[in-house]
């Protein structure tokens, strides 16, 4: 069985796309069309309201964090002042 590429992310997809390079964005769109993007913390069978609200709070926090500490232009995290 050949391994298929997939994207595993805990961040909201619009946030991932926003901070991706054009080539990465193209690849993300391809993977989304193939249904190959997965958030390992979300599961269709997990319908507990507390869990759903918690996951939404985590995603909202990701937006706030990236607004306050945006990654460097071009996506090179080695240039990030927060990681020095």
C-alpha positions in Angstrom: 0.0 0.0 0.0 1.5 3.3 -1.1 1.5 6.1 1.5 -0.7 9.0 0.6 0.4 12.5 1.6 -1.8 14.2 4.2 -1.8 17.3 6.4 -2.3 16.8 10.1 -2.9 20.1 11.8 -4.4 21.3 15.1 -4.7 24.8 13.8 -7.8 26.1 11.9 -7.4 25.6 8.2 -7.9 29.3 7.2 -5.1 30.2 9.6 -2.8 27.5 8.1 -3.6 28.8 4.6 -3.0 32.4 5.5 0.5 31.9 6.8 1.5 29.3 4.1 3.7 30.1 1.1 2.0 30.1 -2.3 3.4 26.6 -3.1 2.2 25.3 0.3 -1.2 26.9 -0.2 -1.6 25.2 -3.6 -0.7 21.8 -1.9 -3.1 22.5 1.0 -5.9 23.1 -1.5 -5.1 19.8 -3.3 -5.1 17.9 -0.1 -8.4 19.5 1.0 -10.0 18.5 -2.3 -8.8 14.9 -1.7 -10.1 14.9 1.9 -6.6 14.4 3.2 -6.5 17.1 5.9 -7.0 15.9 9.5 -7.2 17.5 12.9 -6.3 14.7 15.3 -8.3 16.4 18.1 -11.6 16.3 16.2 -13.7 13.2 15.7 -17.1 12.9 14.2 -18.3 10.5 16.9 -17.2 12.9 19.7 -20.5 14.8 20.2 -20.1 15.9 23.8 -21.1 19.6 24.0 -18.3 20.4 26.4 -15.7 18.9 24.1 -17.1 20.8 21.1 -17.0 24.1 23.0 -13.5 23.4 24.3 -12.2 22.7 20.7 -13.8 26.0 19.5 -12.1 27.8 22.4 -8.8 26.3 21.4 -9.2 27.4 17.8 -10.2 30.9 18.8 -7.1 31.0 21.0 -5.0 30.1 17.9 -6.3 33.1 16.0 -5.6 35.4 19.0 -2.1 34.0 19.3 -1.2 34.4 15.6 -2.6 37.9 15.6 -0.4 38.8 18.6 2.7 36.9 17.4 2.5 36.5 13.6 5.1 34.3 12.0 7.7 36.0 9.9 7.0 36.7 6.2 7.9 33.8 4.0 7.1 31.2 6.8 10.8 30.8 7.9 10.4 30.1 11.6 14.1 30.4 12.1 13.8 34.1 11.6 11.1 34.5 14.2 12.1 36.8 17.1 9.9 34.7 19.5 12.1 31.6 18.8 15.5 33.3 19.5 
